[in-house]
Amino acid sequence: MDRSLAGAWDESAAEWIEWARTPGHDSYWTFHRDRLLGLVPKPGRLTLDVGCGEGRVGRDLADLGHTVVGVDASPSLTRACVEHQDGHPAILGAASQLPIADNAVDLVLGFMSFHDLDALEPAIGEVDRVLGPNGRVHLAIVHPLNSAGNWQNSEPADPSATPTFVIDGSYLHVRRYADRVERDGLTMTFHGEHRPLSAYTNALAARGFAIERLEEVTDPDPTSKWARIPLFLHLIARRI
C-alpha cells in the first residue's frame, strides 16, 4: 500500500521547514500572502489552521489579531510550529478527526493543505462540525487545472515558440502526485492529490455550505506562461 500523504509530508518536514522559512523563497511570498490576508474575515473567537505545517500563516494571522490554533498530521511540523520563536498552539491530529470541540471555531483555514489530504469528504465533515453559525472556511489549493497537466515547449529550441499547456490524462481523474522542485540550492518534494474542482465544491455543498467566492491566482508577470493558466485557487464558503 502506498504511504499516506501525511506520512510523505512528515518525511519531507526538514526540507519543507527550510524551504518555507527562507525569506522570499516559496510561492507564499510572491502569490499568496497579501491576497490571503486581504480575503480572510476579521478575527473571531478562534481561527483553526488545518494543515498548519511549520506555522507561517498562523503567525501572520496572529499578527492581525486572530486567536490561532494549528492542526497538522505531521509530528515534525506540529513541533516546528509550536517551537518557533513566534510560535502559537498547534495540535497533532488528522483533518478527518479534528481535536476541536463542536461549534468552537469561526474560521477554518486550509492554506495549501486540502489537496494534500488522504480523505477530503471526512475533512469537510469535520470543518462543518467545528464551525459555529455563519462560520467560514477558506481553502487555498493548487488550482485543479494546474495539477491536471503540464507545459510543453516550455524551454523550446526556438525562443519564439509559445509554450502549450496540455492536460495529462483526465482532468476528472483523482490521482496522487509528487513534484520534486529545485530552486536556489534548495530542494522540496510536494506531495498532493489532484482532484477536479467539483470534488471540493460538491463536498462543501453536501454539508450545506454556500460558496461566497472563487479567486484564481495567476502570475502577475504578463510575460510569464503562468499569466495564462491559473496556479492556485482560493475558495471561500460560509456555513448556513
C-alpha positions as CSV (number, residue, x, y, z in Angstrom):
1,M,0.0,0.0,0.0
2,D,1.3,3.5,-0.8
3,R,2.2,5.6,2.2
4,S,-0.2,8.2,3.2
5,L,0.1,11.8,2.1
6,A,0.5,12.8,5.8
7,G,3.4,10.3,6.1
8,A,5.0,11.6,3.0
9,W,4.9,15.2,4.3
10,D,6.3,14.2,7.6
11,E,9.3,12.6,5.8
12,S,9.8,15.8,3.9
13,A,9.4,18.0,7.0
14,A,13.0,19.1,7.3
15,E,13.1,20.1,3.6
16,W,9.8,22.0,4.0
17,I,10.8,23.9,7.1
18,E,14.0,25.2,5.3
19,W,12.0,25.9,2.1
20,A,9.2,27.7,3.9
21,R,11.4,29.7,6.2
22,T,13.8,31.0,3.6
23,P,12.7,34.6,3.1
24,G,11.0,35.3,-0.2
25,H,11.7,31.8,-1.4
26,D,8.3,30.0,-1.5
27,S,5.3,31.0,-3.6
28,Y,3.6,32.2,-0.4
29,W,5.6,35.5,-0.6
30,T,5.0,36.1,-4.3
31,F,1.5,34.9,-4.9
32,H,-0.4,34.3,-1.6
33,R,0.4,36.3,1.5
34,D,-1.1,39.7,0.7
35,R,-4.0,38.2,-1.2
36,L,-4.8,35.7,1.6
37,L,-4.6,38.3,4.4
38,G,-6.8,40.6,2.4
39,L,-9.5,37.9,2.0
40,V,-9.8,36.5,5.5
41,P,-12.6,37.8,7.7
42,K,-12.0,39.8,10.8
43,P,-10.8,37.9,13.9
44,G,-13.5,35.9,15.7
45,R,-13.4,33.5,18.7
46,L,-11.0,31.1,17.2
47,T,-9.2,30.5,13.8
48,L,-8.3,26.9,13.1
49,D,-5.4,26.4,10.7
50,V,-5.8,22.9,9.3
51,G,-2.6,21.5,7.9
52,C,-0.7,24.3,9.5
53,G,2.8,23.0,8.7
54,E,5.5,25.0,10.3
55,G,3.1,27.8,11.2
56,R,3.9,30.7,9.0
57,V,0.3,31.5,8.0
58,G,-0.9,31.3,11.6
59,R,1.8,33.7,12.7
60,D,0.7,36.2,10.1
61,L,-2.9,35.8,11.2
62,A,-2.0,36.2,14.8
63,D,-0.3,39.5,13.9
64,L,-3.8,40.6,12.6
65,G,-5.4,39.7,15.9
66,H,-6.6,36.2,15.3
67,T,-6.5,33.6,18.0
68,V,-5.0,30.8,16.1
69,V,-4.7,27.1,16.8
70,G,-3.0,24.9,14.2
71,V,-3.6,21.2,13.5
72,D,-1.3,19.1,11.5
73,A,-0.8,15.3,11.0
74,S,3.0,15.6,10.9
75,P,4.7,15.4,14.3
76,S,7.7,17.2,13.0
77,L,5.8,20.1,11.5
78,T,3.5,20.4,14.5
79,R,6.5,20.7,16.8
80,A,8.2,23.2,14.5
81,C,5.0,25.4,14.6
82,V,4.9,25.4,18.4
83,E,8.7,25.9,18.9
84,H,9.1,28.8,16.5
85,Q,10.2,32.0,18.4
86,D,6.8,33.5,17.5
87,G,5.0,30.2,17.7
88,H,1.4,29.5,18.5
89,P,-0.5,26.5,19.8
90,A,-0.7,23.5,17.4
91,I,-2.2,20.1,17.9
92,L,-1.1,16.8,16.3
93,G,-4.2,15.5,14.5
94,A,-5.8,14.5,11.2
95,A,-8.1,16.7,9.3
96,S,-10.6,13.9,9.3
97,Q,-10.7,13.8,13.1
98,L,-10.1,17.3,14.3
99,P,-9.3,17.5,18.0
100,I,-11.6,20.5,18.4
101,A,-15.0,20.9,20.1
102,D,-18.2,21.3,18.2
103,N,-19.1,24.8,17.1
104,A,-15.9,26.3,18.6
105,V,-14.4,28.0,15.5
106,D,-15.4,31.0,13.4
107,L,-12.8,30.5,10.6
108,V,-11.3,27.3,9.3
109,L,-8.3,28.0,7.1
110,G,-6.8,25.3,4.9
111,F,-3.9,27.0,3.2
112,M,-2.3,24.8,0.5
113,S,-3.3,21.7,2.6
114,F,-6.6,20.3,1.5
115,H,-5.1,18.9,-1.8
116,D,-2.6,17.1,0.5
117,L,-5.3,15.2,2.4
118,D,-5.8,11.5,2.1
119,A,-9.6,11.9,2.5
120,L,-11.4,15.1,1.5
121,E,-15.0,14.4,2.4
122,P,-14.4,13.4,6.0
123,A,-12.3,16.5,6.5
124,I,-15.1,18.7,5.2
125,G,-17.4,17.0,7.6
126,E,-15.1,17.9,10.4
127,V,-15.0,21.5,9.2
128,D,-18.8,21.6,9.4
129,R,-18.7,20.1,12.9
130,V,-16.3,22.6,14.4
131,L,-17.6,25.7,12.8
132,G,-20.1,27.9,14.6
133,P,-23.1,29.5,13.0
134,N,-22.2,31.6,9.9
135,G,-18.6,30.3,10.3
136,R,-16.4,30.4,7.2
137,V,-14.0,28.0,5.6
138,H,-11.2,29.4,3.4
139,L,-9.4,26.9,1.2
140,A,-6.3,27.8,-0.8
141,I,-5.3,25.0,-3.1
142,V,-3.2,24.2,-6.2
143,H,-5.6,25.0,-9.0
144,P,-7.1,21.8,-10.3
145,L,-6.2,22.9,-13.9
146,N,-2.6,23.3,-12.8
147,S,-2.3,19.9,-11.2
148,A,-4.1,18.3,-14.2
149,G,-1.5,19.0,-16.8
150,N,1.9,20.4,-17.7
151,W,3.6,22.6,-20.2
152,Q,5.1,21.5,-23.5
153,N,7.7,23.6,-25.3
154,S,8.4,25.5,-22.1
155,E,12.1,25.6,-23.0
156,P,12.0,25.3,-26.7
157,A,14.9,25.4,-29.1
158,D,13.0,28.2,-30.9
159,P,12.7,31.0,-28.3
160,S,9.8,32.4,-30.3
161,A,7.7,29.3,-29.8
162,T,4.7,29.6,-27.4
163,P,4.5,27.1,-24.6
164,T,1.4,24.9,-24.7
165,F,-0.4,23.6,-21.6
166,V,-1.6,20.1,-22.0
167,I,-3.9,18.1,-19.7
168,D,-2.1,14.9,-18.7
169,G,-4.7,12.2,-18.9
170,S,-8.1,13.2,-17.5
171,Y,-8.9,16.3,-15.5
172,L,-11.7,14.4,-13.8
173,H,-9.5,11.5,-12.6
174,V,-8.3,11.7,-9.0
175,R,-4.6,10.8,-8.7
176,R,-1.6,11.3,-6.4
177,Y,1.4,13.2,-7.5
178,A,4.9,14.1,-6.1
179,D,6.7,17.1,-7.7
180,R,10.4,17.4,-7.0
181,V,11.4,21.1,-7.2
182,E,15.0,22.6,-7.0
183,R,15.4,26.3,-6.6
184,D,18.3,28.4,-5.4
185,G,20.1,25.5,-3.8
186,L,17.1,24.1,-2.0
187,T,15.0,21.1,-2.9
188,M,11.5,20.1,-2.0
189,T,9.1,17.3,-2.9
190,F,5.5,18.5,-3.0
191,H,3.1,15.6,-2.3
192,G,-0.6,16.0,-3.2
193,E,-3.7,14.6,-4.9
194,H,-5.2,16.1,-8.0
195,R,-9.0,16.4,-7.7
196,P,-11.3,18.3,-10.1
197,L,-12.9,21.5,-8.7
198,S,-16.2,19.8,-8.4
199,A,-14.7,17.5,-5.7
200,Y,-14.3,20.5,-3.4
201,T,-17.5,22.3,-4.3
202,N,-19.7,19.2,-4.0
203,A,-18.2,18.2,-0.7
204,L,-18.9,21.6,0.7
205,A,-22.4,21.7,-0.8
206,A,-23.2,18.3,0.7
207,R,-22.6,19.8,4.1
208,G,-24.8,22.9,3.4
209,F,-22.0,25.4,2.7
210,A,-22.7,28.3,0.4
211,I,-19.7,29.3,-1.7
212,E,-19.1,33.0,-1.5
213,R,-16.0,33.5,-3.6
214,L,-13.7,31.7,-6.0
215,E,-10.5,33.6,-6.8
216,E,-7.9,32.3,-9.3
217,V,-4.3,33.2,-8.9
218,T,-2.0,33.7,-11.9
219,D,1.5,35.1,-12.2
220,P,1.3,38.9,-12.1
221,D,4.2,39.0,-14.6
222,P,2.4,39.3,-18.0
223,T,5.4,37.7,-19.8
224,S,5.1,34.5,-17.7
225,K,3.4,31.5,-19.1
226,W,1.6,31.2,-15.8
227,A,-0.1,34.5,-16.6
228,R,-2.3,32.4,-19.0
229,I,-3.1,29.4,-16.7
230,P,-4.1,29.7,-13.1
231,L,-1.6,28.5,-10.5
232,F,-3.8,28.5,-7.4
233,L,-7.4,28.8,-6.2
234,H,-8.9,30.5,-3.2
235,L,-12.3,29.1,-2.3
236,I,-14.3,30.8,0.5
237,A,-17.6,29.3,1.8
238,R,-20.0,30.1,4.6
239,R,-21.8,27.7,6.8
240,I,-25.6,28.2,6.5
